[in-house]
Amino acid sequence: MAITVIVHIENQELVVGEIDEMPNPGDQFIVVKNPRKRDGKDLSYLNEGVTTVLWPMTKINFIELMPTEEEEKIIGFVRE
């Protein structure tokens, strides 16, 4: 099951994409499938048709994990 993430890359715009599994502490690269801007547009620095990109972990500031559909169905605290 793919995990949707927002990758914060050093000195670049945010990248949204999917990863197959969480990176391990010893990994040197992160493999991101279907990389795109947060608004869904293509990244200007990638060639047309690119579907998978490897970024070195040394360039990654942090990674945000987006909730899955199942997690979104869980009802949390609601303030009325």
Buried (B, 14 or more C-beta within 10 A) or exposed (E): EEBBBBBBBEEEEEBBBBBEEEBEEEEEBBBBEEBBEEEEEEBEEEEEEEEEBEBEBEBBEEBEEEEEEEEEEEEEEEEE
